[in-house]
Amino acid sequence: MRCLVIVLFVVLAAFPVTASEISIGKKVVLHSDLIGEDRPIWIYTPQHEDDERLYVIYLLDGAEHFHTVTGVVKSLTDDGLMPKTMVVGIETTSRPRDYLPKVVGQPQNDLQAFISTKWPNSGQTDNFLNFIRTELIPYIDKGYPTYPHRTLIGHSNAGTLALYSLFNQPDLFTNYLAMSPQGWWSHAETLSNVEKLAGAKRPYQHLFISVGGEGGRFYSGTLDLLSAMEQNKPSKLVWTYQQYPSRSHMGGILPALLDGLEYLYSILNFSITPEIAKYADVSALTQHYADLSKNYGFVIAPSVGSYVEFAEAQAEQQRHTAAVSTSQALVKAYPNLPYAHMILGQRLLAAGQINEAVASFDKALTLGKAQKLNDQVLDALTDMRKKAAEHAKR
């Protein structure tokens, strides 16, 4: 045994263990004059270029769901199913106060009666949403390159707040993911809320609403709402509903996040069908985002990845001239991005434009050195430039 211990010690000593911390975000404390308290905020940002704008998710119950949501967002982004999106988790301090709507007049059902008695300070939802509007969103927009495209995610009582925001402050968010919202409203209130959704001046919005296998008001309240929406056909609101009957109240969160985020962000993706790859040019890509910009009321630029994937699809169809044009559009949109010039160099090389490819790799190297990219990236760019130059000599 003693010999075995000595052998293990020698083996382990030969492989020293080092440790380093892994961070997926940061936590800040934002003082709110409106609420009258310090509010912890959890922030996750994906890797992005300096001139790339980010979509934003505002997550209620941030401390509880931050790791789950950021994991799902990263996975969907890596798979190309949603654009680069940051997550802003709002830590909860008083759920009844911030999330549950105010009871107007006498309680209309037993849940409203219970909440009014149990938590008399509930119903300050407008104050909480105004905190998000006037204090939190300006803080985020000042510190990060964001689009005015915002998604609100809420579960249970926080899902009720998401619906309340959709009904009463429609300009605040673009997308809503309401998971198992509490069946708070009476039938008359539900009809009144749905009537608000029919306004012609409302913005273009998407809603994903889900329930698990909880039953009770979670289920009946959601069906009551959806039935009223089907009958009244809200203006400019596109929605879908999903039930997970085998999932518990908490167990329904993960599948709803996966399905909901993919649904809510799918419209932002430029779908490259075989026909588009075979026949379309870069104008199909730019027109897609021009149409989105018109619908949303602000400019949405094609992402780096959308240009790259389209150029690759064109090249696979042996449409090298079209792939070069798409890559040139990428460089025009992101002129200071070494990666963009590298992609153009690759597409030029495949098209037989050797000297132009060398020039593009030179530009990528110049920008990469100026931006102090790591040695491995610079070495890769150098190798690409060298191989292109060798082709030019043949």
Legacy VTK file of the C-alpha trace (Angstrom):
# vtk DataFile Version 3.0
C-alpha trace
ASCII
DATASET POLYDATA
POINTS 394 float
0.000 0.000 0.000
2.837 2.378 0.896
4.422 1.766 -2.536
1.086 2.477 -4.223
0.758 5.786 -2.358
4.256 6.793 -3.434
3.525 5.917 -7.064
0.284 7.948 -6.991
2.105 10.909 -5.467
4.728 10.828 -8.216
2.100 10.576 -10.942
-0.024 13.389 -9.538
3.009 15.583 -8.955
3.883 15.242 -12.618
0.526 16.788 -13.564
0.146 19.946 -11.498
-3.424 21.165 -11.115
-4.204 24.805 -11.738
-7.496 26.488 -10.991
-9.180 29.527 -12.450
-12.629 31.025 -12.051
-15.248 30.724 -14.768
-17.625 33.670 -15.085
-20.753 33.912 -17.226
-21.733 37.416 -16.231
-21.639 40.032 -13.537
-23.849 41.337 -10.764
-24.400 45.044 -10.173
-26.550 46.931 -7.702
-28.750 49.638 -9.170
-30.439 52.051 -6.781
-34.041 52.788 -7.660
-35.541 56.066 -6.540
-38.939 54.877 -7.786
-39.012 51.715 -5.710
-36.908 53.194 -2.939
-34.384 50.376 -2.676
-31.205 48.908 -4.114
-32.013 46.318 -6.759
-29.417 43.641 -7.671
-29.131 43.138 -11.433
-27.487 40.103 -13.108
-25.971 40.764 -16.542
-24.799 38.330 -19.225
-23.331 39.492 -22.537
-22.322 37.182 -25.393
-19.043 37.586 -27.226
-19.603 40.232 -29.865
-17.772 42.701 -32.040
-17.573 46.327 -30.958
-19.923 47.443 -33.723
-22.411 44.588 -33.288
-25.623 45.549 -31.533
-27.255 43.160 -29.078
-30.841 42.128 -28.497
-31.870 42.219 -24.838
-33.795 39.828 -22.602
-35.155 41.193 -19.331
-35.584 38.277 -16.961
-37.833 38.440 -13.906
-36.812 36.405 -10.841
-33.298 36.854 -12.162
-31.397 35.187 -9.333
-33.492 32.028 -9.611
-33.418 31.592 -13.397
-30.260 33.398 -14.576
-28.084 30.330 -15.109
-30.849 28.389 -16.851
-31.749 31.218 -19.204
-28.175 32.178 -20.091
-27.378 28.533 -20.818
-30.366 28.217 -23.151
-29.574 31.547 -24.841
-25.951 30.562 -25.478
-26.972 27.176 -26.831
-29.555 28.632 -29.221
-27.140 31.359 -30.311
-24.354 28.857 -30.969
-26.790 26.810 -33.067
-27.796 29.875 -35.082
-31.380 29.761 -33.807
-31.316 33.229 -32.253
-29.128 36.315 -32.654
-26.586 37.554 -30.133
-28.618 38.509 -27.098
-27.728 39.763 -23.639
-29.656 38.768 -20.522
-30.541 41.227 -17.759
-31.809 39.402 -14.684
-33.783 41.463 -12.176
-33.446 40.044 -8.679
-36.727 39.697 -6.805
-37.365 41.516 -3.540
-41.184 41.457 -3.273
-43.088 39.339 -5.789
-46.670 40.273 -4.707
-45.800 43.973 -4.676
-44.041 44.059 -8.053
-45.680 41.289 -10.085
-49.366 41.035 -9.172
-51.806 43.582 -10.655
-53.763 45.898 -8.452
-57.242 44.785 -7.446
-59.636 47.476 -8.657
-62.723 47.656 -6.476
-63.883 44.456 -4.844
-61.935 41.205 -5.511
-63.447 39.335 -8.448
-62.280 35.843 -7.480
-60.898 33.937 -4.515
-57.264 34.433 -5.581
-57.662 38.208 -5.684
-59.342 38.117 -2.283
-56.528 36.012 -0.814
-53.764 38.232 -2.211
-55.464 41.444 -1.067
-55.704 40.101 2.456
-52.338 38.389 2.635
-50.260 41.111 0.934
-52.008 44.481 1.225
-49.046 46.244 -0.455
-49.440 44.180 -3.651
-50.479 45.744 -6.925
-47.561 48.149 -7.499
-46.902 46.710 -10.950
-46.952 50.069 -12.740
-44.319 51.410 -10.376
-42.118 48.377 -11.032
-42.527 48.664 -14.807
-41.687 52.362 -14.580
-38.493 51.391 -12.746
-37.617 49.180 -15.711
-38.554 51.929 -18.181
-36.910 54.976 -16.605
-34.030 53.524 -14.579
-32.996 50.034 -15.699
-33.351 50.242 -19.498
-31.467 53.583 -19.721
-28.705 52.075 -17.570
-28.381 49.066 -19.890
-28.661 51.084 -23.106
-25.967 53.489 -21.923
-23.504 50.736 -21.075
-24.083 48.294 -23.959
-24.666 48.465 -27.758
-28.327 47.437 -27.692
-31.241 47.300 -30.085
-34.584 48.678 -28.847
-35.777 45.081 -29.251
-36.536 43.775 -25.770
-37.966 40.466 -24.561
-39.592 40.023 -21.146
-39.472 36.570 -19.525
-41.580 35.723 -16.498
-42.702 32.541 -14.754
-45.757 32.081 -12.526
-46.574 35.440 -10.889
-43.817 36.994 -12.995
-45.602 35.568 -16.051
-48.679 37.464 -14.910
-46.607 40.652 -14.883
-45.422 39.890 -18.425
-49.047 39.737 -19.566
-49.904 42.883 -17.590
-47.097 44.711 -19.381
-48.359 43.449 -22.746
-51.842 44.774 -21.961
-50.960 48.093 -20.346
-47.486 49.259 -21.418
-47.145 47.826 -24.942
-44.255 50.042 -25.999
-41.938 48.652 -23.336
-41.180 45.202 -24.787
-41.189 43.572 -28.212
-41.506 39.927 -27.138
-43.137 38.225 -24.170
-42.432 34.754 -22.802
-45.071 34.063 -20.140
-44.553 30.648 -18.510
-47.384 29.298 -16.367
-48.827 32.747 -15.599
-51.079 32.841 -12.583
-54.770 32.959 -13.562
-55.197 36.322 -11.873
-57.975 38.010 -13.815
-61.678 37.376 -13.740
-63.387 36.631 -17.074
-64.616 40.231 -17.362
-61.103 41.558 -16.745
-59.678 39.140 -19.302
-62.087 40.430 -21.950
-61.179 44.016 -21.051
-57.469 43.252 -21.396
-57.926 41.557 -24.762
-59.792 44.604 -26.047
-56.638 46.626 -25.338
-54.665 44.324 -27.633
-56.806 45.264 -30.629
-55.594 48.855 -30.842
-54.274 49.790 -34.295
-51.489 51.905 -32.789
-49.952 49.001 -30.909
-46.457 47.900 -31.962
-45.609 44.663 -33.765
-45.175 42.045 -31.011
-44.842 38.318 -30.348
-46.071 36.269 -27.382
-45.210 32.730 -26.330
-47.408 31.498 -23.490
-47.169 28.099 -21.804
-48.496 26.042 -18.930
-47.299 22.819 -17.379
-49.454 20.186 -15.781
-50.481 22.374 -12.826
-54.168 22.540 -13.691
-56.376 24.955 -11.754
-56.226 28.648 -12.570
-52.892 28.285 -14.337
-54.655 26.240 -16.996
-58.168 27.678 -17.014
-56.982 31.285 -16.848
-54.647 30.791 -19.808
-57.329 29.087 -21.907
-59.786 31.860 -21.063
-57.275 34.438 -22.293
-56.436 32.550 -25.490
-60.102 31.971 -26.281
-60.802 35.687 -25.959
-57.794 36.504 -28.149
-58.944 34.103 -30.852
-62.351 35.763 -30.899
-61.025 39.335 -30.974
-57.918 38.883 -33.186
-55.540 41.423 -31.588
-53.846 43.849 -33.935
-50.136 43.272 -34.655
-49.784 40.571 -31.998
-48.580 37.146 -33.104
-48.759 34.418 -30.489
-48.506 30.715 -29.871
-49.417 28.483 -26.940
-47.739 25.339 -25.677
-48.727 22.982 -22.877
-46.393 20.537 -21.147
-48.878 18.285 -19.331
-46.248 15.919 -17.928
-44.257 18.762 -16.382
-44.690 20.297 -12.935
-44.982 24.016 -12.263
-41.191 24.338 -12.053
-40.428 21.501 -14.468
-42.136 23.328 -17.318
-39.597 26.155 -17.278
-36.809 24.548 -19.311
-38.870 23.220 -22.251
-40.799 26.509 -22.396
-37.550 28.467 -22.541
-36.200 26.327 -25.367
-39.396 26.397 -27.403
-40.310 29.963 -26.512
-37.015 31.639 -27.337
-36.662 29.738 -30.596
-40.190 30.807 -31.551
-39.816 34.448 -30.509
-36.515 34.966 -32.317
-37.131 32.805 -35.393
-38.476 35.755 -37.371
-35.145 37.540 -36.969
-33.256 34.764 -38.750
-32.680 34.860 -42.499
-33.737 31.385 -43.561
-31.480 30.054 -46.331
-33.505 27.554 -48.323
-31.906 25.514 -51.134
-33.682 27.768 -53.646
-32.325 30.936 -52.049
-28.810 29.508 -51.952
-29.062 28.527 -55.617
-30.658 31.653 -57.083
-30.706 34.661 -54.711
-28.098 37.367 -54.256
-27.233 39.469 -51.212
-30.241 41.735 -51.793
-32.481 38.930 -50.476
-30.631 39.120 -47.171
-30.667 42.897 -46.894
-34.334 43.092 -47.943
-35.304 40.615 -45.214
-33.837 42.903 -42.559
-35.245 46.006 -44.229
-38.723 44.474 -43.933
-38.103 43.621 -40.285
-36.927 47.174 -39.637
-40.126 48.530 -41.156
-42.283 46.259 -38.997
-40.459 47.034 -35.765
-39.897 50.741 -36.364
-36.115 50.728 -35.943
-33.183 49.623 -38.059
-32.138 45.975 -37.680
-28.838 45.203 -39.357
-27.924 41.770 -40.740
-25.593 39.984 -38.332
-22.066 38.909 -39.206
-23.187 35.286 -39.101
-26.046 35.840 -41.550
-23.649 37.175 -44.200
-21.157 34.369 -43.598
-23.748 31.571 -43.730
-25.323 32.971 -46.896
-21.943 33.288 -48.635
-21.058 29.717 -47.646
-24.385 28.439 -48.976
-23.827 30.265 -52.273
-20.305 28.845 -52.541
-21.623 25.321 -51.958
-23.801 25.878 -55.050
-20.640 26.868 -56.958
-21.937 30.463 -57.080
-18.579 31.974 -56.215
-19.233 35.379 -57.761
-22.420 35.737 -55.695
-20.548 34.568 -52.581
-17.917 37.262 -53.191
-20.642 39.921 -53.463
-22.206 38.782 -50.191
-18.798 38.853 -48.481
-18.100 42.327 -49.868
-21.388 43.451 -48.325
-20.194 41.955 -45.032
-16.976 43.996 -45.208
-18.941 47.137 -46.030
-21.195 46.562 -43.009
-18.323 45.660 -40.649
-15.215 47.382 -42.091
-13.149 47.138 -38.911
-13.723 43.429 -38.341
-10.682 41.273 -39.254
-12.944 38.224 -39.542
-14.997 39.947 -42.262
-11.895 40.582 -44.392
-10.759 36.996 -43.800
-14.115 35.675 -45.054
-13.881 37.891 -48.135
-10.359 36.597 -48.741
-11.573 32.991 -48.636
-14.442 33.680 -51.027
-12.148 35.589 -53.438
-9.680 32.729 -53.368
-12.426 30.228 -54.223
-13.522 32.500 -57.089
-10.006 32.544 -58.533
-9.379 36.213 -57.684
-6.007 35.485 -56.126
-4.464 38.963 -55.902
-7.633 40.393 -54.406
-7.691 37.526 -51.883
-4.111 38.332 -50.814
-5.118 41.968 -50.323
-8.061 40.935 -48.142
-5.881 38.708 -45.963
-3.382 41.586 -45.666
-6.193 43.854 -44.465
-7.349 41.218 -41.957
-3.783 40.921 -40.625
-3.338 44.681 -40.357
-6.567 45.069 -38.411
-5.813 42.003 -36.288
-2.417 43.319 -35.226
-3.831 46.772 -34.501
-6.549 45.190 -32.371
-4.006 42.911 -30.656
-5.703 39.645 -31.505
-4.089 36.583 -29.971
-1.096 34.957 -31.660
-3.032 31.869 -32.776
-5.481 33.988 -34.775
-2.682 36.035 -36.309
-0.772 32.857 -37.198
-3.870 31.455 -38.921
-4.323 34.663 -40.914
-0.637 34.606 -41.850
-0.956 31.035 -43.127
-4.011 31.967 -45.210
-2.171 34.914 -46.699
0.863 32.773 -47.445
-1.148 30.075 -49.232
-2.987 32.709 -51.284
0.306 34.308 -52.273
1.652 30.928 -53.363
-1.381 30.504 -55.629
-0.644 33.922 -57.146
2.855 32.761 -58.188
1.585 29.757 -60.125
LINES 1 395
394 0 1 2 3 4 5 6 7 8 9 10 11 12 13 14 15 16 17 18 19 20 21 22 23 24 25 26 27 28 29 30 31 32 33 34 35 36 37 38 39 40 41 42 43 44 45 46 47 48 49 50 51 52 53 54 55 56 57 58 59 60 61 62 63 64 65 66 67 68 69 70 71 72 73 74 75 76 77 78 79 80 81 82 83 84 85 86 87 88 89 90 91 92 93 94 95 96 97 98 99 100 101 102 103 104 105 106 107 108 109 110 111 112 113 114 115 116 117 118 119 120 121 122 123 124 125 126 127 128 129 130 131 132 133 134 135 136 137 138 139 140 141 142 143 144 145 146 147 148 149 150 151 152 153 154 155 156 157 158 159 160 161 162 163 164 165 166 167 168 169 170 171 172 173 174 175 176 177 178 179 180 181 182 183 184 185 186 187 188 189 190 191 192 193 194 195 196 197 198 199 200 201 202 203 204 205 206 207 208 209 210 211 212 213 214 215 216 217 218 219 220 221 222 223 224 225 226 227 228 229 230 231 232 233 234 235 236 237 238 239 240 241 242 243 244 245 246 247 248 249 250 251 252 253 254 255 256 257 258 259 260 261 262 263 264 265 266 267 268 269 270 271 272 273 274 275 276 277 278 279 280 281 282 283 284 285 286 287 288 289 290 291 292 293 294 295 296 297 298 299 300 301 302 303 304 305 306 307 308 309 310 311 312 313 314 315 316 317 318 319 320 321 322 323 324 325 326 327 328 329 330 331 332 333 334 335 336 337 338 339 340 341 342 343 344 345 346 347 348 349 350 351 352 353 354 355 356 357 358 359 360 361 362 363 364 365 366 367 368 369 370 371 372 373 374 375 376 377 378 379 380 381 382 383 384 385 386 387 388 389 390 391 392 393
